[in-house]
Amino acid sequence: MQIHITGHHVEVTPPIREYATKKLSRLKEHFSRIMSIDVTFEIEKLQQVAKATISVPGSKIHADCKSDNLYTAIDDLEETLDRQLKKHKEKIEA
């Protein structure tokens, strides 16, 4: 699984990159067939935005979360993607 992290008008510091990688690597526990995750961090007015697209065989899963703090946005993003992956896995198995 590859994780690509970029910033749009935001400098992605090593601690942020490490934190995002650690959090998003956990998704592999629930769905082992993840090919890649593309993450983009942005600033919209006063909000920090974390967006991600997960490539899995046959489809793509997208989520974006906003917060005042980028670390909180990453946490919310991980939870949202986890829920979506569980739904996707249930669809495939049914």
Secondary structure as UniProt FT lines:
FT   STRAND          2..8
FT   HELIX           14..25
FT   HELIX           26..29
FT   TURN            32..33
FT   STRAND          36..44
FT   TURN            45..46
FT   STRAND          47..56
FT   TURN            57..58
FT   STRAND          59..67
FT   HELIX           70..93
//
